Amino acid sequence: MVNEDLGEGLVPAGHGDADWVTAGWSAILVVTPFDHYQAILRLEEWDGEPGPEPEDSRGPWQDDVVTVSMDCFGNGGSIGLNQISAGWATTGFSLSHPGRYHVRLARRNGDAEKQARAAVYASFDEADWNGAAFRKAMDAVDVLEEYLIRFWPAM
């Protein structure tokens, strides 16, 4: 995620193998194990620190919730996505005020999706991983990793 008003090229520095989130001045790097990637992304702005992640029927949140800080300055406060290999995407999400924000990132269903995709890989010979049947089987995986990302003023 990048503050669109500050432009491209503001990607956080490298990360360790165990880290899934790294924050830079105006960007947050989220690392995922997936190449064939779709995810559910929910962005929220709060007036103060939010409570625990909501419980619902889509599964429990993982224990590795991370809180970082980032600057969101500029006219629009727009938050965009740089999907690295897939390019830039807009989220349609903007913060209401410029400034420094705390950002809490939570995720779920990553392990279940990883297991489902591993089962697809295991059911095909490696030589067939670029074929139409493999892509169709990957597209049929109905478990998606989900991210809940909440912003609130750092004051």
C-alpha positions as CSV (number, residue, x, y, z in Angstrom):
1,M,0.0,0.0,0.0
2,V,1.3,3.4,-0.9
3,N,0.1,7.0,-0.3
4,E,-0.7,7.8,-3.9
5,D,-0.1,11.6,-3.3
6,L,3.6,11.0,-2.7
7,G,4.2,9.2,-5.9
8,E,5.9,6.0,-6.9
9,G,9.2,4.7,-5.7
10,L,8.5,4.9,-2.0
11,V,8.7,1.2,-1.2
12,P,9.9,0.1,2.2
13,A,13.3,-1.5,2.5
14,G,13.8,-5.2,2.4
15,H,12.4,-7.6,5.0
16,G,13.4,-10.7,6.9
17,D,12.0,-14.1,5.9
18,A,9.7,-14.3,8.9
19,D,8.2,-10.8,8.5
20,W,5.0,-10.3,6.6
21,V,4.7,-6.5,7.1
22,T,7.4,-3.8,6.7
23,A,6.5,-0.1,7.0
24,G,8.3,2.8,5.3
25,W,7.8,6.5,5.5
26,S,4.7,6.5,3.3
27,A,4.3,2.9,2.3
28,I,3.6,-0.5,3.8
29,L,5.0,-3.7,2.2
30,V,2.8,-6.8,2.7
31,V,4.5,-10.1,1.8
32,T,2.4,-13.1,0.7
33,P,3.6,-16.6,-0.4
34,F,1.3,-16.6,-3.5
35,D,2.1,-16.0,-7.1
36,H,-1.4,-16.6,-8.4
37,Y,-2.9,-14.0,-6.3
38,Q,-6.3,-12.7,-5.3
39,A,-7.3,-11.6,-1.9
40,I,-10.0,-9.9,0.0
41,L,-8.9,-6.4,1.2
42,R,-10.9,-4.3,3.6
43,L,-9.6,-0.8,4.4
44,E,-11.1,1.2,7.3
45,E,-10.5,4.6,8.9
46,W,-11.1,5.0,12.6
47,D,-11.1,8.1,14.9
48,G,-9.1,6.2,17.6
49,E,-7.6,2.8,18.1
50,P,-10.0,0.1,16.9
51,G,-11.0,-2.8,19.0
52,P,-10.3,-6.5,18.2
53,E,-10.8,-7.8,14.7
54,P,-14.4,-8.8,14.2
55,E,-15.5,-12.4,14.4
56,D,-17.7,-13.7,11.6
57,S,-18.2,-16.8,9.5
58,R,-15.1,-16.4,7.3
59,G,-12.7,-17.9,9.8
60,P,-10.5,-16.8,12.7
61,W,-7.9,-14.1,12.3
62,Q,-4.2,-15.2,12.6
63,D,-2.3,-14.4,15.7
64,D,0.3,-12.3,13.9
65,V,-1.6,-8.9,13.9
66,V,0.9,-6.1,13.2
67,T,0.6,-2.3,14.1
68,V,2.9,0.1,12.2
69,S,2.9,3.8,11.4
70,M,2.9,5.7,8.1
71,D,2.6,9.2,6.8
72,C,-0.3,10.1,4.6
73,F,0.2,13.7,3.3
74,G,-1.0,15.3,0.2
75,N,-4.3,16.6,-1.1
76,G,-6.3,13.4,-1.4
77,G,-5.0,10.9,1.2
78,S,-5.6,8.2,-1.4
79,I,-4.2,4.7,-0.6
80,G,-3.2,2.7,-3.6
81,L,-1.7,-0.7,-4.2
82,N,1.5,-1.5,-6.0
83,Q,1.2,-5.2,-6.7
84,I,4.8,-5.4,-7.8
85,S,4.4,-8.0,-10.5
86,A,0.9,-7.0,-11.5
87,G,1.4,-3.2,-11.3
88,W,-0.6,-0.4,-9.7
89,A,-4.2,-0.6,-8.6
90,T,-6.5,2.0,-7.0
91,T,-8.4,1.0,-3.9
92,G,-11.0,3.8,-4.0
93,F,-10.0,4.4,-0.4
94,S,-8.9,7.8,0.9
95,L,-8.1,9.0,4.4
96,S,-10.2,12.0,5.6
97,H,-7.2,14.0,7.0
98,P,-3.5,14.3,6.1
99,G,-1.0,13.3,8.8
100,R,0.7,10.4,10.5
101,Y,-1.4,7.3,11.0
102,H,-1.2,4.1,13.0
103,V,-2.1,1.1,10.8
104,R,-3.2,-2.3,12.1
105,L,-2.9,-5.1,9.7
106,A,-4.6,-8.5,10.3
107,R,-4.9,-11.5,8.0
108,R,-6.8,-14.8,7.9
109,N,-7.2,-17.8,5.7
110,G,-3.7,-17.6,4.4
111,D,-2.8,-21.1,5.7
112,A,-6.0,-22.6,4.4
113,E,-5.4,-21.1,0.9
114,K,-1.8,-22.2,1.0
115,Q,-2.9,-25.8,1.7
116,A,-5.5,-25.7,-1.0
117,R,-3.1,-24.4,-3.6
118,A,-0.4,-26.9,-2.5
119,A,-3.0,-29.7,-3.1
120,V,-3.5,-28.4,-6.7
121,Y,0.3,-28.3,-7.3
122,A,0.6,-31.9,-5.9
123,S,-2.2,-33.1,-8.3
124,F,-0.3,-32.0,-11.4
125,D,3.1,-32.9,-12.8
126,E,5.5,-29.9,-12.8
127,A,5.6,-29.9,-16.6
128,D,1.8,-29.2,-16.6
129,W,1.9,-26.2,-14.2
130,N,1.7,-23.8,-17.2
131,G,-1.3,-25.6,-18.8
132,A,-4.9,-24.6,-19.0
133,A,-6.1,-27.4,-16.7
134,F,-3.7,-26.3,-13.9
135,R,-4.8,-22.7,-14.2
136,K,-8.5,-23.8,-14.1
137,A,-7.8,-25.8,-11.0
138,M,-6.1,-22.8,-9.4
139,D,-9.0,-20.6,-10.3
140,A,-11.3,-23.0,-8.7
141,V,-9.7,-22.7,-5.2
142,D,-12.4,-21.1,-3.2
143,V,-10.4,-20.1,-0.1
144,L,-9.0,-16.6,-0.3
145,E,-6.5,-14.9,2.1
146,E,-8.2,-11.8,3.6
147,Y,-6.6,-8.6,5.0
148,L,-8.2,-6.1,7.3
149,I,-6.3,-2.9,7.4
150,R,-7.3,-0.1,9.8
151,F,-6.0,3.4,10.0
152,W,-6.3,5.9,12.9
153,P,-4.5,9.2,13.6
154,A,-1.2,8.9,15.5
155,M,-1.8,12.3,17.1
